[in-house]
Amino acid sequence: MFDGEEAASLRGITAEQPLPSALPLSDMREAGFAVESEDDERAMLAEAYANYLAEMERTPTQLIVVPTFGCNLSCTYCYQEPFVGGASGLIAPETIAALFAYIDRFHGQDQPRPYLTLFGGEPLMDSPAHHDRVGRLMAGAGERGIGVAVVTNGYEVEAFLPVLSGADVREVQVTLDGPPEIHDRRRVLHNGLGTFARVAAGIDALLAANIPVNLRVVVDRENLPGLPALARLAAERGWLDRLESAFKTQIGRNYELFGCASRQGREQLFDRLELWTAYLALAEVHPELRRFHQPRLHGMRHLAETGEWLPATFDSCPAAKKEWAFAPDGGLYGCTATVGHQAHRLGRYAPIIERDEDAIARWRDRNVFSIPACQVCSVASVCGGGCGAVAVNRTGTVAAPDCRPVRELLGLGARYYRLGDD
């Protein structure tokens, strides 16, 4: 860790300015910021990449299953609206059987074991047919020693507590977009009624059943000012008294992917840097946000907590590598962002297995070494090339970067976590 004088010297380095005396070359070498030669640099890169590949081997594959694209909510910003349309059919029992046959064939020997994530649409809707399908999915996962995660709006989650309590559930992700007056403008039933009270009660019920909760907030300019009130509410309900393994939070940026939803205003959207600049400024005024959510900021939280940099990231897009997605009609996709979008279909798993290996290879081989723009970028191993779905939507090819404002976010993180302070 560099002290105040050393940190100031680091910020002052330019191509013309020699290394200041406050930063001895031996210290820079020890920290990994300086090397003797290009050969040493290549050796460090090779070692970092080998460590990254080893970490990927230890990372379980996420198998995302969409039982239906139908939903009991009519959220103002649903990113699936532009491409899913009226596709709301429920997965058939024979398609679930085909899904597990596919998993047995392609992931049956995976170590560590993969895990199933129920996604949507909305996977947890309280009807006999939905309970039947969720039960089949839970049973099939349990028979194979596969854990389960659920991404749900939380409105009817209490009806599924019996099956969730009896399964190996990694977490249930639930979304609240602010206190009731804000959430109930954005995440509503089809009749326009709000959902906050039912969702919050569902979170209470999950925690009472010792099922881990991941509380997600989808943020744009409209609801960011309401986050302090949501943080106070979470504290009042005792959610923030839980260990992070039982209750954690994430803040997701509301953004345009394959088009904007009909009620989503582009002028309300933050870019990545705007969001975190605004959030950290709000946290300075409302310190309860520091307890509610501690942003990662490209590893600066990890550095503050452990004193160590995160390992290099050579690929931040898991699609067709550590993530696969299965649509209710038997379609095979690479990730949550593309599932259901026909232009990004990679084959089918039902009624027969057909894989577009050329298309899969384009996603599988995407990393900072295969993206030309990343090969000349000094922060590529921190950014990892960004999201492939965003890149292909913007440029038409996955061999393009989704550039992140790495330097700026590292700077925000250093100030927020007071790194380098005396």
VENMO-V391089 format. One record per backbone hydrogen bond with DSSP energy under -0.5 kcal/mol. NH is the residue of the N-H (numbers start at 1). CO is the residue of the C=O. If there is no record, write none. Layout:
nh | co
NH | CO
NH | CO
//
This chain:
nh | co
7 | 3
8 | 4
9 | 5
10 | 6
11 | 7
12 | 8
13 | 9
13 | 10
18 | 16
23 | 20
27 | 24
28 | 24
29 | 25
30 | 26
31 | 27
32 | 28
32 | 29
33 | 28
34 | 28
41 | 37
42 | 38
43 | 39
44 | 40
45 | 41
46 | 42
47 | 43
48 | 44
49 | 45
50 | 46
51 | 47
52 | 48
53 | 49
54 | 50
55 | 51
56 | 52
57 | 53
58 | 54
59 | 56
60 | 58
62 | 322
63 | 61
63 | 115
64 | 62
64 | 324
65 | 63
65 | 117
66 | 326
67 | 65
67 | 119
69 | 89
74 | 188
76 | 186
78 | 75
81 | 78
83 | 80
84 | 80
85 | 80
85 | 81
87 | 84
88 | 86
91 | 67
92 | 328
95 | 92
96 | 92
97 | 93
98 | 94
99 | 95
100 | 96
101 | 97
102 | 98
103 | 99
104 | 100
105 | 101
106 | 102
107 | 103
108 | 104
110 | 107
115 | 61
116 | 147
117 | 63
118 | 149
119 | 65
119 | 117
121 | 70
122 | 70
123 | 151
125 | 123
127 | 125
131 | 127
132 | 128
133 | 129
134 | 130
135 | 131
136 | 132
137 | 133
138 | 134
139 | 135
140 | 136
141 | 137
142 | 138
143 | 139
144 | 140
144 | 141
145 | 142
146 | 141
147 | 114
147 | 145
148 | 168
149 | 116
150 | 171
151 | 118
152 | 150
152 | 173
157 | 154
159 | 156
160 | 157
161 | 158
164 | 160
165 | 161
166 | 162
167 | 164
169 | 167
170 | 148
170 | 168
171 | 148
172 | 212
173 | 150
174 | 172
174 | 214
175 | 152
176 | 216
182 | 179
183 | 179
184 | 180
185 | 182
186 | 182
186 | 183
187 | 183
188 | 186
189 | 193
190 | 72
192 | 189
195 | 187
199 | 195
200 | 196
201 | 197
202 | 198
203 | 199
204 | 200
205 | 201
206 | 202
207 | 203
208 | 204
209 | 205
210 | 207
211 | 206
212 | 210
213 | 246
214 | 172
215 | 213
215 | 248
216 | 174
216 | 214
217 | 250
219 | 217
219 | 252
221 | 268
224 | 220
226 | 223
227 | 224
230 | 226
231 | 227
232 | 228
233 | 229
234 | 230
235 | 231
236 | 232
237 | 233
238 | 235
239 | 234
240 | 234
241 | 238
242 | 239
246 | 243
247 | 243
248 | 213
250 | 215
252 | 217
252 | 250
254 | 219
255 | 253
257 | 255
257 | 259
263 | 76
264 | 261
265 | 263
266 | 264
268 | 265
269 | 266
270 | 254
275 | 271
276 | 272
277 | 273
278 | 274
279 | 275
280 | 276
281 | 277
282 | 278
283 | 279
284 | 280
285 | 281
286 | 282
287 | 285
289 | 286
290 | 287
291 | 287
292 | 288
293 | 289
295 | 293
300 | 296
300 | 297
301 | 296
303 | 299
304 | 300
305 | 301
306 | 302
307 | 303
308 | 302
313 | 381
314 | 312
316 | 384
318 | 316
320 | 323
320 | 334
321 | 318
322 | 318
323 | 318
324 | 62
325 | 333
326 | 64
327 | 331
330 | 327
332 | 347
333 | 325
339 | 335
341 | 338
342 | 340
344 | 341
345 | 342
346 | 332
347 | 332
348 | 354
349 | 330
350 | 330
354 | 348
354 | 352
356 | 346
357 | 355
360 | 356
361 | 357
362 | 358
363 | 359
364 | 360
365 | 361
366 | 363
367 | 365
368 | 314
370 | 367
371 | 367
372 | 370
374 | 371
375 | 371
376 | 372
376 | 373
377 | 374
380 | 377
382 | 379
383 | 379
384 | 380
386 | 383
391 | 387
392 | 388
393 | 389
394 | 390
395 | 391
396 | 392
400 | 398
402 | 385
403 | 401
406 | 404
409 | 405
410 | 406
411 | 407
412 | 408
413 | 409
414 | 410
415 | 411
416 | 412
417 | 413
418 | 415
419 | 414
421 | 418
//
